[in-house]
Amino acid sequence: MKKKLLMSVGILLAVLLIALAVFAISFRRITVVSGKEFVDHCPRFARPGREVTVTTAVISDGEIYVSGADGDYVRPGVFVFTMPDENVRLKVTVIAFPDGA
């Protein structure tokens, strides 16, 4: 009985390790390295070639920019890019409007 339990646990661990290896190969990491407080949603992982949407706060007295990936703003607060075949490090920056703008 104990031998069957150990064998089952071993098989389960092997399957888990294979699943983790497949995940690590097919997904790339997305890290927000600055301005996290302005990000409403950003996935932590994405497959290369997939569209990634990052949503940020919308502020009335300035603009929020996302850099670190080639992408476009589809509307205020929504940045979209295609995941490259490498990890991405995003920087979120707030540029305040000059007084009276």
Steps between C-alpha positions, in 0.01 A plus 500: 500500500776742596690413180193582283453832678864596446478400134183711456664801663807454277287487186306809610824691560636396160183623327518827692864555402422434134207746513723766657767446234245537220367818663851646534578430135177634352443812713707814559488721809364856510631713786396855586822647641373851579167676537315191622259720694360632169439154348148362532571173314806341345540125448811346654558256212414477129586278207717648226290639215192557718341841546548639851279773645622719785249732664607800703327768698377803310591830661362843420815704570748303290567193287622153587749334265601136477846424359704185460301337219404607148130568517220749457243678712158393376333751733604690813616256762520199266838395356522198269811319374593169343703284736853446367693176546672642808410631843364857511575768759246783494550847643193708575562874513271791584554829318312787666347768279646849549274725709212630293512224238 
